[in-house]
């Protein structure tokens, strides 16, 4: 029972403090992997991100469900998922009522002006963590060799090609699932 309670508390805290959507949960999950190493490690976190991004639904909820299930089965999945979304439901209900009354207020507008870059920073920090996990090996080399020897070159090539083709006009209209499927096949072919 204490595992379920810990899951609930950890994901409630994450849901309460992860402002900016599912990607903003990644720093909390990274911290969770360090404070609860029996639940998952950083390599598993990388795999969870891949699975959560390639399955339908919001990434934060998918990852909460994934962690909860791996830690405590179906009850864990339910506890983690519900604990993650509960703060949002409560906060959004309260905020919606308050903002309706003050939506033209100068202070409220200024507050949102300051929140946007903060949320962008949280998402960028999460992206940085994912880039580290996905594109670099954990070699302990030094200097120049450490940087270039530590790069997972095949992963970096797949990342670069995906980024290029998502931005290229001829392929930009492809559905994201096409890119996910192609990259999954490349992973199978090259045994990443």
N, C-alpha and C positions, 0 to 999 in steps of 0.2 A: 504493500500500500504506500510506503514512503517513496517508492520510485514514481508512482503515478502522481503523488503530491508534488514531488520535485519537478516532474515534467510540466505539470500545470503551472507552477510558480515561474519556472524558466520561460515558458512560452507566453504566459500572461505578461511578464515583464517585457519580453521582446515585442509583443503586440502593442503594449502601451507606449514604448519608447522608439520603435522603429518607424519614424515619420518618413513618408515618401514612397511607400509601396513595398512590394516583395523584395526587391533588390536591397532595400535598406535593412532587411533582416540579416543579410550576410555577415556584417561585422559581429552581430550578436551570436550567430551560429558559430562563427570562428572562435569567439570567446568561449562558447558553450563546449566546443570540442576540446578546449584546453582545460576547462574546469570539470568536465565529465568525460575523461578519455575512454571510459568503458562504453560509452554510448556510441561515439564515432570519432575518427581522427581526421586530419586535414585531407588525406587521400580519399576517405569516404565522403567528406564534404564536397570534394571536387566531383565525385561520381553522382552525389545527390543533386548537385547543381545541374549536371548534364541531364539526369533523368527528369528533374523538375521543370527544366526549360523545354524539354521535348515532349512533355505530356500536357494535356489540356488543363487549364486552370491557372490561377495565380501562383507564382513561384513560391511565395512565402507560405501559403497554405499547403502546397504540394510538399514542401520541405518539412513543415511541421508534421504532416501526416506520415511522411517517410521516416523521420526520426522517431516519432511516437511508436510507429509499428515495429521498427527494429529494436527499440528498447523494451516495449511491453505489449507487443501484439496489437490486436484490434482495440482493446481498452486504452492502450497508450496512444494509438493514432487518434482516437476520438478525443481524449483529454488534451493532447497537444494542439490539435486543430481548433477545438472549441476555445481553449485558453488563449490561442493566438488571436482569434477574431472577436472575442468578447470585449476587450477594451475598445476596439474600433467601433463596435455597435454602440456602446455607451457614450463614447466621446463624440461620435458623429451626431448622435441624437441630440446631445446637449449643444454642441457647436452649431448645428443647423438652426436650432431655435434662437440662439444668441445672434448669429450672423444675419439672420433674416431681419432683425431689428437694427443692426448696425452696419449693413453692407456698404453704405456710402460714407461711413465714418473715416476720417483722414487717418486716425491711429490704426484702425483695422487694415486699411489699404497699405500703410507703411509696414505693418507687421508681416503681411503676406509678401511684400517686397523683400523683406529680410529673410523670410523662410525659404523662398525659392532657391537662392544660392546655397543655403545651408543643406537643403535636401539634395541639391545637385552634388555637393561635396560628399555627402553620405553615399550616394550612388557611385561616385567616382572612386571612393575608398573601397567599396565593394568590388567594383570592376578591377581595381588594382590587385586585390586579393585573388580574384579569379584568374587574372593574367599570370600572376606569380605561380599559382597552382597548375595552370594549364600549359604554360610556355617555357617553364624553367625546371631543370632537374635540381635536386638538392645536393649538388656536389660541394665539397669544401675545398675549393681551389683558391688561388690568390690572383688578385688584379685582373689583368686582361684575359688570362686563361679562364678565370672564374666566370666572367660574364659570357664569353663566347663558347666556352666548354660546357657551361651550364644550360645553354639554350637547347630546348627540345626542338630540333630543326624541322622535323616533319610536322609537329604541332604548329610551329610558327608559320610554316608554309600554308597549311590548311587555314589558319587564322587569316593570313594575309590575302589568300585567294578568296575566302568567304567575304571578307571586308570589301575587296575590290568588286566582286560580282554583285554584292548587295547594292553598291553605289553606282554601278555601270548601268546606263539607261536601258540597254537591251535585256538585261536580266533583273533589273531592280523591281519589276512588277511580279516576279515569281513569289509565290507564297513562302513564308519562312520555313514551313514544314519541308519544302523541297530542299532547302539548304541543309536543314537538320538531317534529312534522310541521306543526302549525298555524303555529308561529312561522316555520318555513322557508317556508311558503306566503306569510305576511305579508311576509317579506323579498323574495320574488320579486315580489309585487304592488306593493310600495312601492319596489323597487329599492334596498335598503339598500346 
